[in-house]
Amino acid sequence: MNKRTLHAVATALAATVVLGTAGCSDGSHSGSHSGSSQQGGGSKNPALANAGAAVGGTPQKGGTLTVLSNQDFGHLDPARNWVIGDMDFGTRLLYRTLVTYKAEPGSKGGELVPDLAEDLGVSSDGARTWTFKLKKGVTYEDGSPVTAQDVKYNVERSFSPDLPGGPDYAARYLAGAEGYRGPAQGQHLDSVKTPDDHTIVFELRKPFAEFPNATVLPTFAPVPRSQDKGPQYDSRPFSSGPYKIESYDRDKRLVLVRNPHWDPATDTVRKAYPDKLVVVMGLRANQIDDRLIASEGVDASAVSWGKLRPESTPKVLTKADVRARLLAESTNCTEMVQMHTGRAPFDNVKVRQAVQYALDREAVLTASGGPALNDPATALMPGSLFDGKQPDTLGIPATGDVEKAKQLLKEAGEPDGFTTTITVSNGDKGVAEAIQQSLGRAGIKVTIDAVDPSAFYDTIGDTKSRSDLVYTGWCPDYPSGSTFLPFLFDGRYIKEKGNSGNHSLFRDEATMKRMDEIAGMTDAAQANTAWRQLDGEILAKAPTAPAVIERMPLMLGTNIAGAFGHTSFGGQLDYATIGLKDPAKSGS
């Protein structure tokens, strides 16, 4: 799934925070990843004191939880929501999916539990058909029942050209989905059947044993046809979860209040402790950090949406009482420089390899918050998909190899280098400057185009007008190579607008043929080995240059309880369980 990077400009302060070991837990299933850094004997990373644990005890019911943010959400429409934090927020608070993740810290957060469905689905026809029975008594915010037809309708909406950007598992796996363009003209998918209001059947074009994992995604949330307002639905999704939208002033403020028709007897996951959630947007990142470190007044009952800024790290890690309020789970996402392989000069593999060799991953790591909060990336898939540790197939030094990069540019017919542009989210300006400086050493002159985080994926998803380079990350939707490499490197699913994942626009016949072969393997261990081998083969063709695997450092106010970074949501707070120690102190 898409990963939005949220940290702000780095300063030299980040470089001064050297905190014991840089090798630390990476991933939703307790892997450990050290990249090019080694685990220090007996030394501990103070940023990880709360790893795998909930902070603040059990919340009390009531009060107002405030979320301080530097941005708006990309999309809350469940057909369009495929950015990791937005999915967490949407599926934990506003809408339910067929299946969801357990609301527990650490590796248990990777376990599936039924949500709208009574179980995790029943397969037949060699995992080509999946049947889900819906629970009785689940209702929307107006008290009307959630039906199987509503889930089918949202799956169909996800194909609509005017609703781009969402997960495309339905397009990849449903039988007869080729060329389908949504339900607007009265067209429906025959491969999604609803024999009654509480039964939904999915017929797939190939076996897919992992299909229940995909039904965690917002695509598999219900949308009643009567409430659908096309692109405007983004601003007011109709709630099937514990909260509903009271008001939403885009880029400024979102207020959620209790959905009186949500029945906790049908929901084993969401605790819904606060009476109200207020998301305050458009704040400066340094303002958020400073307010949460001070934790005064209503800020004691607040949390951060985005990452702690690299330059704020020393203020947090050097004070035990503040450090105790820091969460820093691994994002389980690989951040990378993705190159437009269909446009000169990046259509030349030697130019792309030159970028891989010129990139100074240590400088990017420093700009991302230093070794306490990041590991250098040496492969495409995160360490959790390699039994805990990424291989280093290219063997490029962490600071790069400038001479080798220059040699490759010479062989590519670009001995004097060239000029290009990289698009980054505003918060990644410091990272972009580190990339600019490191590629500049080899003669590649980079101009930085920093865009607002809420517009970032729409900008880089416009394949006609986007820049040559983009800096973005990808996270596995669940622990399988099938949710990583095909979404980043299968050229058959590139879209002109709303393109997602494959931002290198990589179209390589041998790679796509091999992906199909691996997808057809019935032995999971054999498939895992094959994905890992393919990772190295794609890396050698250089559509991207992996940079770092980040943690998600989040500050909590002193009145916050039940808080943990969820390993399956990129380390973002699990909004299913968070609340307040003393609701009376929240000012509501």
C-alpha positions in Angstrom: 0.0 0.0 0.0 1.1 3.6 -0.4 3.1 5.1 2.3 2.9 8.8 2.9 6.0 10.2 4.4 5.3 12.9 6.9 8.4 14.2 8.5 9.7 17.7 7.9 13.0 19.3 7.0 15.9 17.7 8.7 18.6 19.8 10.4 22.2 19.1 11.5 20.8 18.2 15.0 19.6 14.9 13.6 23.2 14.0 12.7 24.3 14.5 16.3 21.9 12.0 17.8 23.8 8.8 17.6 21.9 6.3 19.8 23.5 3.0 20.3 22.3 0.4 17.9 20.7 1.2 14.6 19.7 -2.4 14.0 16.2 -2.8 15.3 12.9 -4.5 14.8 11.6 -4.1 11.4 8.2 -5.3 10.5 4.8 -6.5 11.5 6.0 -10.0 12.3 8.8 -9.5 14.7 11.6 -9.6 12.2 14.8 -7.8 12.9 16.6 -5.8 10.2 20.0 -4.4 10.4 20.8 -3.4 6.8 24.4 -2.3 6.8 24.4 -1.5 10.6 25.2 -4.2 13.1 23.4 -4.9 16.4 25.4 -3.4 19.2 26.3 -5.8 22.0 24.0 -5.1 24.9 23.3 -1.5 23.8 19.7 -0.3 23.5 18.0 2.1 21.2 16.1 4.5 23.5 13.6 5.3 20.8 12.3 1.8 21.0 11.4 1.6 24.7 7.7 1.2 24.0 8.1 -1.1 21.0 5.4 -3.8 20.9 3.6 -2.4 23.9 0.6 -0.1 24.7 1.3 3.1 26.5 -0.8 4.8 29.2 -2.9 2.0 30.6 -6.6 1.3 29.9 -8.5 4.4 28.8 -11.6 5.6 30.5 -14.7 6.2 28.3 -15.5 9.8 27.2 -13.7 13.0 26.5 -12.3 14.5 23.3 -9.2 13.0 21.6 -7.4 15.7 19.5 -5.2 14.7 16.5 -2.7 17.4 15.5 -1.8 17.2 11.8 0.2 19.1 9.2 -2.2 17.9 6.4 -5.6 16.7 5.3 -6.3 13.1 4.5 -5.7 12.0 0.9 -9.0 10.1 0.6 -11.5 8.9 3.1 -13.8 7.4 0.4 -13.2 3.7 1.0 -13.0 3.1 -2.8 -10.0 5.5 -3.0 -8.3 5.0 0.4 -4.9 3.2 -0.1 -2.5 5.2 2.0 -1.5 3.4 5.1 -2.5 5.9 7.8 -5.7 7.0 6.1 -6.7 3.3 5.9 -6.1 2.9 9.6 -8.2 6.0 10.4 -11.0 5.1 8.0 -11.4 1.4 8.9 -11.0 1.8 12.6 -13.4 4.8 13.1 -15.8 5.3 10.1 -16.3 2.0 8.2 -16.0 -1.7 8.8 -14.5 -4.2 6.3 -15.3 -7.9 5.8 -12.1 -8.8 7.8 -9.8 -6.7 9.9 -6.6 -6.8 12.0 -6.6 -7.5 15.7 -6.2 -4.4 17.8 -3.1 -5.5 19.6 0.5 -4.2 19.7 3.5 -6.2 18.3 3.2 -9.2 16.0 -0.3 -10.0 17.2 -1.5 -7.0 15.2 -0.8 -9.0 12.0 -3.5 -11.5 12.9 -6.8 -11.4 11.0 -10.2 -11.4 12.8 -13.8 -11.2 11.3 -15.3 -7.7 11.2 -18.5 -7.4 9.0 -18.1 -11.1 8.3 -18.9 -14.0 10.7 -15.6 -15.7 9.8 -12.5 -15.3 7.7 -14.2 -16.6 4.5 -14.7 -20.1 3.1 -12.9 -21.1 0.0 -14.0 -23.5 -2.7 -13.0 -24.5 -6.2 -9.3 -24.5 -5.3 -9.3 -21.0 -3.7 -10.9 -19.5 -6.8 -14.2 -18.9 -5.0 -14.6 -17.2 -1.6 -17.8 -16.9 0.4 -18.4 -14.6 3.3 -21.5 -14.6 5.6 -22.2 -11.1 7.1 -23.1 -10.7 10.8 -26.7 -9.8 11.6 -27.5 -6.5 13.4 -24.7 -4.3 11.8 -26.2 -0.9 10.9 -25.3 2.4 9.4 -25.4 5.8 11.2 -29.1 6.1 10.3 -30.0 2.7 11.7 -30.5 1.0 8.3 -28.9 -2.5 7.9 -25.5 -3.1 6.2 -26.1 -5.6 3.4 -24.0 -7.8 1.2 -25.1 -5.7 -1.8 -23.5 -2.6 -0.2 -20.2 -4.3 -0.1 -20.5 -5.5 -3.7 -21.4 -1.9 -4.7 -18.3 -0.4 -3.1 -16.1 -3.1 -4.8 -17.7 -2.0 -8.1 -17.2 1.7 -7.3 -13.5 1.0 -7.0 -13.3 0.5 -10.8 -14.8 3.9 -11.5 -12.5 6.2 -13.5 -13.7 9.2 -11.5 -12.7 7.5 -8.2 -8.9 6.8 -8.8 -6.2 5.9 -6.3 -7.7 3.0 -4.4 -6.5 -0.6 -3.9 -6.7 -2.6 -7.1 -6.9 -6.2 -5.8 -10.4 -6.5 -7.2 -9.1 -5.5 -10.7 -6.3 -8.0 -10.4 -8.2 -11.0 -9.1 -11.9 -10.9 -9.9 -13.1 -12.9 -12.9 -14.4 -10.9 -15.8 -13.1 -7.6 -14.4 -11.1 -6.6 -17.5 -12.4 -3.4 -19.0 -15.0 -2.9 -16.2 -15.6 0.8 -15.4 -17.8 0.8 -12.4 -21.6 0.7 -11.7 -22.5 4.2 -13.0 -24.0 3.1 -16.2 -25.9 0.2 -14.6 -23.1 -2.3 -15.3 -22.3 -4.8 -12.6 -19.7 -7.5 -11.9 -21.1 -11.0 -12.4 -18.1 -12.4 -10.4 -19.4 -10.8 -7.2 -22.7 -12.5 -6.2 -25.1 -11.7 -3.4 -27.5 -14.6 -3.1 -29.1 -12.9 -0.1 -28.5 -9.8 2.1 -26.0 -11.5 4.3 -24.0 -13.6 1.8 -21.3 -12.3 -0.7 -19.4 -14.6 -3.1 -16.3 -13.6 -5.0 -15.3 -15.6 -8.1 -11.6 -15.1 -8.9 -9.8 -15.6 -12.2 -7.0 -17.6 -10.5 -6.5 -19.3 -7.2 -5.8 -16.8 -4.4 -5.3 -18.4 -1.0 -4.5 -15.0 0.6 -7.8 -13.4 -0.4 -9.0 -12.9 3.2 -6.0 -10.7 3.8 -7.1 -8.5 0.9 -10.6 -8.1 2.4 -9.1 -6.0 5.2 -8.7 -3.2 2.7 -11.3 -0.3 2.4 -12.5 -1.7 -1.0 -14.4 -4.3 1.1 -16.3 -1.8 3.2 -20.0 -1.1 2.5 -21.3 1.9 0.7 -25.1 2.1 0.2 -26.0 3.1 -3.4 -28.5 5.7 -2.1 -25.7 7.6 -0.2 -23.1 7.6 -3.1 -22.2 11.0 -4.3 -19.3 10.1 -6.6 -16.1 12.2 -5.9 -18.0 14.2 -3.3 -18.4 11.0 -1.1 -14.8 11.6 -0.1 -15.9 14.4 2.2 -18.7 12.6 3.9 -18.4 8.8 3.9 -21.6 7.2 5.4 -20.6 5.5 8.7 -20.8 1.8 9.6 -18.2 2.2 12.3 -18.3 3.6 15.9 -18.1 7.3 14.8 -19.7 9.5 12.1 -18.6 12.8 10.6 -20.2 15.8 12.3 -18.2 18.3 10.2 -15.3 18.3 7.7 -13.7 21.5 6.6 -11.1 20.3 4.1 -7.5 21.1 5.0 -8.7 22.6 8.4 -10.7 20.4 10.7 -12.5 17.1 10.9 -14.9 16.4 13.8 -16.1 12.9 14.5 -18.9 12.1 17.0 -20.4 8.8 18.2 -22.5 6.8 15.8 -25.5 5.9 18.0 -26.4 3.0 15.8 -23.0 1.2 16.1 -23.5 -1.9 18.2 -20.4 -3.0 20.2 -22.0 -6.5 20.5 -21.2 -7.0 16.8 -17.7 -5.6 17.0 -14.8 -7.3 18.9 -12.1 -4.9 17.7 -13.1 -1.3 18.2 -13.4 0.1 21.8 -14.6 3.6 20.9 -13.4 5.2 24.1 -13.5 8.9 23.3 -16.9 10.7 22.8 -15.4 12.8 20.1 -12.3 13.0 17.9 -11.1 16.4 16.5 -8.4 16.4 13.7 -6.8 19.8 13.5 -5.0 20.2 10.2 -2.6 22.6 8.6 -0.3 23.0 11.6 3.4 23.4 11.2 5.2 20.2 12.0 7.6 21.9 14.5 4.5 23.4 16.2 3.0 20.0 16.6 6.2 18.5 18.1 6.7 21.4 20.6 3.0 21.4 21.7 3.1 17.6 22.4 6.4 17.8 24.2 5.0 20.5 26.5 1.7 18.7 26.7 -0.2 21.6 28.3 -4.0 22.1 28.6 -5.9 20.3 25.8 -2.6 19.2 24.2 -2.3 16.7 27.0 -5.2 14.9 25.4 -3.7 15.1 21.9 -1.6 12.9 19.6 0.4 13.6 16.5 -0.8 12.4 13.1 2.6 12.8 11.4 6.1 11.7 12.3 8.2 13.5 14.9 10.5 15.8 13.0 14.2 14.7 12.8 15.3 17.9 14.5 12.9 17.3 17.4 14.4 13.9 18.1 17.0 15.1 20.6 14.4 17.1 22.6 12.5 13.8 23.1 15.2 11.2 23.5 17.3 13.1 26.1 14.4 13.5 28.6 13.1 10.2 30.2 9.6 11.6 30.9 9.1 12.8 27.3 10.7 9.7 25.8 8.2 7.6 27.7 5.5 9.1 25.5 7.2 8.3 22.2 6.0 5.4 20.0 8.4 4.3 17.2 7.2 1.1 15.5 8.7 0.2 12.1 6.7 1.4 9.1 7.6 -1.9 7.4 7.8 0.2 4.3 10.8 0.7 1.9 11.3 4.3 0.9 12.9 4.6 -2.6 13.8 6.9 -5.5 11.6 5.7 -8.3 12.8 6.6 -11.8 10.5 7.0 -14.9 11.8 4.1 -16.9 9.7 5.1 -20.0 11.3 8.5 -20.4 14.9 9.4 -21.5 17.5 9.3 -20.0 16.0 6.9 -17.4 15.0 4.4 -20.2 18.7 3.5 -20.1 19.5 0.9 -17.4 23.0 2.2 -16.9 21.6 5.7 -16.1 19.3 4.1 -13.5 22.2 2.0 -12.1 24.2 5.2 -11.8 21.5 6.7 -9.6 21.7 3.6 -7.4 25.5 4.0 -7.0 25.4 7.8 -6.5 22.7 7.7 -3.8 24.1 8.4 -0.3 21.7 6.3 1.9 23.5 7.4 5.0 22.7 11.1 4.2 19.1 10.1 3.5 19.0 8.2 6.8 20.3 11.3 8.7 17.7 13.5 7.0 15.0 11.1 8.0 15.8 11.3 11.7 19.1 9.4 12.1 19.9 5.8 13.0 17.6 5.7 16.0 14.6 5.9 13.7 15.7 4.4 10.4 17.7 1.6 8.8 19.4 1.8 5.4 17.6 -0.3 2.7 19.6 -2.8 0.7 16.7 -4.5 -1.1 13.2 -3.7 -2.4 11.0 -5.7 0.0 11.3 -4.9 3.7 13.2 -7.3 6.1 9.9 -8.8 7.3 9.6 -10.5 3.9 13.1 -11.9 4.2 12.8 -13.6 7.6 13.8 -10.4 9.3 16.9 -9.2 7.4 17.1 -7.7 3.9 19.9 -9.2 1.7 22.5 -6.9 0.1 22.5 -8.2 -3.4 24.1 -5.1 -5.0 26.7 -4.5 -2.3 26.8 -0.7 -2.8 28.4 1.2 0.1 25.9 3.0 2.3 27.5 6.4 1.3 27.4 5.4 -2.4 30.2 4.9 -5.0 30.5 8.1 -7.0 33.3 6.8 -9.3 31.2 3.8 -10.3 28.2 6.1 -10.9 30.3 8.4 -13.2 31.6 5.3 -15.1 28.0 4.1 -15.6 26.9 7.5 -16.9 29.9 7.5 -19.3 28.9 4.1 -20.6 25.3 5.4 -21.0 26.5 8.3 -23.2 26.0 10.9 -20.5 29.6 11.7 -19.5 28.7 15.2 -18.4 25.6 14.2 -16.5 22.2 15.8 -17.0 19.4 17.8 -15.3 16.3 16.2 -13.8 13.5 16.9 -11.3 12.4 14.9 -8.2 8.9 15.2 -6.7 8.6 14.8 -2.9 6.0 15.4 -0.3 6.6 18.7 1.6 7.7 16.9 4.7 10.5 15.2 2.7 12.3 18.3 1.6 15.3 17.5 3.8 15.5 14.0 2.3 15.2 15.5 -1.2 18.1 17.8 -0.5 20.2 14.8 0.6 19.3 13.1 -2.7 20.1 16.2 -4.6 23.5 16.5 -3.0 24.4 12.9 -3.4 23.4 12.6 -7.1 25.1 15.9 -7.8 28.4 14.4 -6.9 28.1 12.2 -10.1 26.9 15.1 -12.3 23.2 14.5 -12.0 21.7 18.0 -11.3 18.4 17.6 -9.4 15.6 20.2 -9.0 13.2 19.6 -6.1 9.5 19.9 -6.5 7.9 19.7 -3.1 4.1 19.3 -3.0 1.4 19.3 -0.3 1.1 15.9 1.3 -2.6 15.6 0.6 -2.0 16.2 -3.2 1.2 14.1 -3.4 -0.2 10.8 -4.7 -2.5 12.5 -7.2 0.5 14.5 -8.5 2.8 11.6 -8.9 -0.1 9.4 -10.1 -0.5 11.6 -13.2 1.9 9.7 -15.5 1.8 12.2 -18.4 2.8 15.3 -16.4 4.8 13.9 -13.5 8.6 14.4 -13.0 11.3 11.9 -13.9 12.0 11.0 -10.2 9.7 10.6 -7.2 10.6 9.7 -3.6 8.0 7.5 -2.1 7.6 4.2 -0.2 5.6 1.0 -0.4 4.4 -1.3 2.3 3.2 -4.8 2.0 -0.5 -5.0 2.6 0.2 -8.3 4.5 3.3 -10.5 4.9 3.7 -11.8 1.3 5.9 -10.8 -1.6 2.7 -10.9 -3.7 1.6 -7.6 -2.1 4.9 -5.9 -2.8 6.7 -6.7 -6.1 3.6 -7.0 -8.4 2.2 -3.7 -7.2 5.5 -1.8 -7.8 6.7 -3.5 -11.0 3.9 -5.1 -13.0 3.5 -2.8 -16.0 0.0 -4.2 -16.9 -1.7 -2.1 -14.2 -0.2 1.3 -14.9 -2.9 3.9 -15.1 -2.7 7.3 -16.8 -4.2 9.1 -13.8 -4.4 7.8 -10.3 -1.4 5.5 -11.0 -0.3 3.8 -7.7 2.7 1.8 -6.7 4.5 1.4 -10.0 5.9 4.9 -10.1 8.9 3.7 -12.1 6.4 2.8 -14.8 8.4 -0.3 -15.2 7.3 -2.7 -18.0 9.6 -5.7 -18.3 8.2 -8.8 -20.0 10.5 -11.2 -18.2 9.6 -9.8 -14.8 5.9 -9.9 -15.5 6.1 -13.5 -16.8 8.0 -14.5 -13.6 5.4 -12.8 -11.4 2.6 -14.8 -13.1 4.6 -18.0 -12.5 5.1 -17.3 -8.8 1.4 -16.3 -8.4 0.5 -19.7 -9.7 2.6 -21.6 -7.1 0.6 -23.5 -4.6 3.5 -24.1 -2.2 3.8 -20.9 0.0 7.4 -21.6 0.9 8.4 -22.1 -2.7 6.6 -18.8 -3.6 8.4 -16.9 -0.8 11.8 -18.1 -2.0 10.9 -17.1 -5.6 9.7 -13.6 -4.6 13.0 -13.1 -2.7 15.0 -14.1 -5.8 12.9 -11.9 -8.1 13.6 -9.0 -5.7 17.3 -9.1 -6.5 16.6 -9.6 -10.3 14.4 -6.5 -10.4 16.9 -4.5 -8.3 19.6 -5.3 -10.9 17.4 -3.8 -13.6 17.3 -0.6 -11.4 13.8 0.8 -11.8 14.3 2.3 -8.3 17.0 3.0 -5.8 16.0 1.8 -2.3 16.9 4.3 0.4 15.7 3.6 3.9 13.2 1.7 6.0 11.8 4.2 8.5 10.1 4.0 11.9 7.0 5.9 12.7 7.9 8.2 15.7 4.7 9.6 17.2 4.4 11.8 20.3 1.5 11.4 22.7 0.1 13.9 25.2 0.4 13.0 28.9 -3.4 12.2 29.2 -3.3 9.6 26.4 -4.0 5.9 27.2 -4.3 2.6 25.2 -1.9 3.9 22.6 0.4 1.8 20.4 1.7 1.9 16.9 0.0 -0.8 14.9 2.4 -3.0 13.0 0.0 -3.7 10.1 -0.8 0.0 9.7 2.8 1.2 9.2 3.3 2.0 12.9 0.5 4.5 12.9 -1.6 4.7 16.1 -4.3 2.1 16.3 -7.4 4.3 16.5 -9.5 1.3 17.6 -8.2 1.3 21.1 -6.8 4.7 21.9 -8.5 7.0 24.5 -7.8 9.2 27.6 -6.7 8.5 31.1 -9.0 11.2 32.5 -11.7 12.4 30.0 -12.5 15.4 32.2 -9.1 16.9 31.4 -9.8 17.0 27.7 -11.8 20.2 27.8 -14.9 18.6 26.2 
